[in-house]
Amino acid sequence: MADDRRSQQATLGCGTLILIAVIVALFSHPGVGNLESEVRSLRSDVGELKKAVDAQSAEIRALRQKLDKQP
């Protein structure tokens, strides 16, 4: 009985191999160039957001100074 367990082999059918190939194709990264352009775009968006935050911060500082000058 112990010898039977050691000699058992698993076989993969053609359908299983095709399914594995499809899964690998779906989860691989074929569009690396697309990913790079998305990262570049996101960095640009972050830069624009930083400029907007800086402008709003400056405006808040100016308004605080006006409030502090009032009696």
Secondary structure, DSSP 8 states (H G I E B T S, - for coil): -HHHHHH------HHHHHHHHHHHHHHS---HHHHHHHHHHHHHHHHHHHHHHHHHHHHHHHHHHHHHH--
